[in-house]
Amino acid sequence: MKKLSVRDMDLKGKRALVRVDFNVPLDENQNVVDDTRIRMTLPTIKHILDTQGSAVLMSHLGRPKGKVVDTLSLRPAAEKLSTLLDKEVKLAPDCVGDEVNRMVWKLKNGECMLLENLRFHPEERNNDEDFARKLASLGDLYINDAFGTAHRAHASVVGAALQFEKRAAGFLIEKELNFLGKAVESPRRPYVVVIGGAKISDKIPVVKNLLEKVNNVVIGGAMAFTFLKSQDLGVGKSFVEEGQLEAAQEILRKAGHHNVNFFLPVDFVVAKENKDDAETTVVAKESIPEEMMGLDIGPLSIRIFMHAVQGAKTILWNGPMGVFERRPFRAGTEAMAKKLADETAAGATTIIGGGDTVAAVTMADVHEKMSHISTGGGASLEFLAGKSLPGIEALTDAR
């Protein structure tokens, strides 16, 4: 899936309309709590400005549901970007309209501005054609560097892009397609997929699509209980998606058919409540008490899972092994994070996806030791499941 790159565009003297993902967390004082998504777009923005183009950035923030919500203004993002670029980034009062047009026309080469929250307009999510044309009128060329929204057929992602003859990928999307594309099409082997988190329904399409390509599948987190219950094991009060029991059975059958090693936890850290001060105990998978719930994988499962990823050449991890936000249930996720950092150092390609997983490797202070941390939770899952992403399809194919 090679797409035209921003490096292939003639940017000098041109206004680049750039879709970025500045959907960043804010605190109660409207300060950016985590600027990762902003920092990851810097190579694309700096390239545009350094080649004497100008950048008109557009993004959404939160879910204002088509109305102006003061607490969801992109002003904090504009201020943070100004600091990171060490130059002023003006915030437009809106993303379309006469005042926005005037600001854009005054933009000089090497300058950058940010449009106000796209989702203040319901037309953004509806991919409204007229709204898309108004956005497109703000640029001479189009660049998408927001992988996190590539699975959404929104006006700024698809409608506006298609108004341009050439639509390029920014460096961030280029990197995402490179790492995720290889994980789907041509992974180095042995190839191990580690899947966790709570909801099996979100991950089933990914597991199904990759079963013919992987050597080992490791299942942790609450989704393991759906697999165990599908094998008629009691799981106490542990979270189970009752509607996914047959799907779990089908995956287990397909894994056997493709000779894939399928690892489920053999023991768990259980407690009566999901609390920081909960009393915990470790039990075998067959012995979860009726009044308790599994909230982390146990020590024997950790050892087995560490062995399952040992020596792999490609490791994809999406979803924590337990409720890592609480200290009593952190050990499994922390062990996996540190193990993958070690495997990366030993030459493996490690790909981390999903907001919780990214938070987990950051908490373990090994995020900089991974090969690639994907910025798109839903987008990366859909890509890995083999689905078409509208925002990627809208970009021009590379020659």
Secondary structure, 3 states (H helix, E strand, C coil): CCECEHHHCCCCCCEEEEECCCCCCECCCCCECCCHHHHCCHHHHHHHHHCCCEEEEECCCCCCCCCCCHHHCCHHHHHHHHHHHCCCEEECCCCCCHHHHHHHHHCCCCCEEECCCHHHCHHHHCCCHHHHHHHHCCCCEEEECCHHHCCCCCHHHHHCHHHCCCEEECHHHHHHHHHHHHHHHCCCCCEEEEECCCCHHHHHHHHHHHCCCCCEEEECCCHHHHHHHHCCCCCCCCCCCHHHHHHHHHHHHHHHHCCCEEECCCEEEEECCCCCCCCCEEEEHHHCCCCCEEEEECHHHHHHHHHHHCCCCEEEEECCCCCCCCHHHCHHHHHHHHHHHHHHHCCCEEEEECHHHHHHHHHCCCHHHCCEECCCHHHHHHHHCCCCCHHHHCCCECC
